[in-house]
Amino acid sequence: MLKPTEKIWHNGKFIAWDDAHIHVLAHVTSYGSSVFEGIRCYETKNGPAIFRLDRHVRRLLDSAKIYRMDVDFTADALSAAMLELVRINRMRSCYIRPIVMRGYGDVGVLPLNVPVQTYIACWEWGKYLGEEALSHGVDVCVSSWTRIAPNTLPALAKAGANYMNSQLIRMEAHINGYAEGIALDEAGYVSEGSGENIFVVRDGKIHTPPLGASVLPGITRDTIIELAASLGISVVETLVPREMLYIADEVFFTGTAAEITPIRSVDRITVGKGSRGPVAEKLQKAFFAIIDGHAEDQFGWLTPVAKTEQPVGV
Ligand SMILES: Cc1ncc(COP(=O)(O)O)c(C=O)c1O
């Protein structure tokens, strides 16, 4: 269950957690008119640090732009607000959720006169698919629901409305006893999980669906592509046929929530040896070493939360 923290940031001010209400007739409740982010702040050996803050803020503003939402805050202001929020709530690690939404005003579908509201909340959060999932892997299915098709709901935007599709995928998987569902795109190629991107390994080479396959441009996806390259593992962004999931040596999910979660079976067909494979393990090791602060942050992925003194004269 969600554990409240003290403050939530709203349009430039910190308000009490319990005061962060919206009206039942806000545009967002009827029409799903919101864009948002999911960001992790990790507890590193040097204190809390936000993972890939700049990329998340950029994707938030991209999502808003796609939906013609004018955000009153710059990328720098939003980044500063997130850092301050984590400090104010005295979190050692947490999940950060900025939401830009269309608020209360008109109730028609045309949203252009409805005020845009920006909120940022944070709270404590553990492993998304369970601690065990990271080491043993999860059992998943291919969903009977297709991922949102191109030119219907834009997949590059992380919009609230997209998650109605994700909910259908996730509920179906859950009810049928699977940890997660994988959606195919409109053409029948592998797209992504309800809240994760997907990677497939065969003969030492990693494949992942391209952005044109209705995937969210995942920040962890990008992280894995960079990390794999640095480890000398080749990654190709290419269409992935469904049956590739069954004959792969390894399949794994990536996401802010799921981090790097191995998949041990798809549709009850065992993937590889039915446990975490060597490529996923190698990537996990490199990833977790950076986010807990034990390896050097060579890519500059972590933004420390602690205030650093600005040197005089800079
Ligand atoms: C549909 C979907 N795909 C992929 C991802 C992974 O994206 P990221 O790595 O930026 O969290 C998420 C999570 O935000 C998601 O909701």
The ligand as a MOL file (V3000), in Angstrom:
LIG
                    3D

  0  0  0     0  0            999 V3000
M  V30 BEGIN CTAB
M  V30 COUNTS 16 16 0 0 0
M  V30 BEGIN ATOM
M  V30 1 C 4.4740 0.9160 -21.2640 0
M  V30 2 C 5.8430 1.0660 -20.7270 0
M  V30 3 N 6.8800 0.6400 -21.4510 0
M  V30 4 C 8.1400 0.7540 -21.0100 0
M  V30 5 C 8.4210 1.3000 -19.7710 0
M  V30 6 C 9.8400 1.4420 -19.3170 0
M  V30 7 O 10.2340 2.7730 -19.3820 0
M  V30 8 P 11.3270 3.3800 -18.3780 0
M  V30 9 O 12.5320 2.5370 -18.5180 0
M  V30 10 O 11.5090 4.7610 -18.8360 0
M  V30 11 O 10.7240 3.2840 -17.0210 0
M  V30 12 C 7.3630 1.7530 -18.9780 0
M  V30 13 C 7.6210 2.3640 -17.6760 0
M  V30 14 O 7.5790 3.5420 -17.5190 0
M  V30 15 C 6.0520 1.6470 -19.4650 0
M  V30 16 O 5.0160 2.0750 -18.7380 0
M  V30 END ATOM
M  V30 BEGIN BOND
M  V30 1 1 1 2
M  V30 2 1 2 3
M  V30 3 2 2 15
M  V30 4 2 3 4
M  V30 5 1 4 5
M  V30 6 1 5 6
M  V30 7 2 5 12
M  V30 8 1 6 7
M  V30 9 1 7 8
M  V30 10 2 8 9
M  V30 11 1 8 10
M  V30 12 1 8 11
M  V30 13 1 12 13
M  V30 14 1 12 15
M  V30 15 2 13 14
M  V30 16 1 15 16
M  V30 END BOND
M  V30 END CTAB
M  END
